[in-house]
């Protein structure tokens, strides 16, 4: 049996049965990376010899202890692995080497995973494309001239191309969900705060940023469930609290309460994606689910989106020096206070005072309570992860200056931040699963949102979709 595109769960089962060895499976993926990765440039840091030693040691072990025993794994470059580069794509950090494993890496190792490389990211993890001056550009396995997404673009590309058994990424603006959508794989953005981020930070920062999360990526929903189990829970220094996520609300479509949103004035959505989501809604009704195309939380989602952009930029400006902050203050001083443009929202966010941040956060808390009320009536909300399938690689200017084509029109690429914020801003869980193929042969996904800490529900719904609608399909030419 060719193990290339098997789930990590099935790979671990083959190892436990003795049907394949840890070293044998690792060498299979290493050979694929060496032979095929030149087409897309996804696995940009390689640690083959240490991985071979670990795999050989696991082969000699008398028992297979962890759920991922022997599964070969790569991980987003931004996670620390002792002795390997962690640059976040920044040339100034090209010689930086991590001194210790991140919590995420340590937990996957404890589960038996064998790390053999790291995957590409955009500069400072701040794009829906994955290119930087340290490692170059990563292409999408479905079409290398198109983006694999970002910032976990190398991770999604490696999964889709069959270059790795499992992956993990990070997300504050769809950085797990957007690449999963573009590459046709699965990704889960956890509820905020349940997966420690120590060892996933520039300059060894220890504080967990508002809205930022780390989470699993894979070729199956079942692997997401395993990855979440591995990654979630308090660090040793926080052992006074325990994490007990609720059981999934979903075991079948019958009786499941499903709200569906196909578009919003803040962000147009590709017609083919909308139509496929509407077709799914009709099928779910026939399967016994309660489905609504109009149910929404009781507040203005557009106003929430504006708050998200400002508070996001306030949060991500934490590492900005005084000189750069002063330049942004000058930008803000030259704009009208109510300028609705993204550039103006950036300036207001970056220069926001702590007092104003707390005032805006009070509004967010009220919106989060409206979401809580919504998810008492509905189990999940299905919506697009982005505005379109993967767009052509475009490295001109800054991200907010670029545009993409949606339904024959050029629109700002940044408009689709709306779909990112539905989960990120309100700290909700969201899982992306494959939904369909466009007429141009590109994959696209569906985003499954759930109530706070209902992570197992959103993953379970992705699992139902995998079984009854569409699972992972390998890109042509990578089989």
Secondary structure, DSSP 4 states (H G I P E B T S, - for coil): ---TTS-HHHHHHHHHHTSS-HHHHHHHHHHHHHHHGGGT--EEEE-HHHHHHHHHHHHH-SS--STTTT-EEEEETTS--TTSB--TT-GGGTT-B-SS--HHHHHHHHTT-EEEEEE---GGG-SSS-EETTTEEPPBTTBTTB---SSSHHHHHHHHTTS-S-EEEEESSSTTHHHHHHHT-EEEEPPTTSB--TT-SGGG--S--TT-EEEEEESSHHHHHHHHHHHBB--GGGTTS---PPPPS-SSSTT-EEEEE--BTTB---HHHHHHHHHHHHHHHHTT-EEESS---SS-HHHHHHHHHHHHHHHHGGG--HHHHHHHHHHHHTS-TT--SHHHHHHHHHT--HHHHHHHHHHHHHHHHHHHHHHHH-SEEEE-SSSSSPPBP--SS-GGG-EEEETTEEEEGGGGHHHHHHHHTTT--EEEEEEEE-TTS-EEEEEEE-STT-HHHHHHHHHHHHHHT----PPTT--
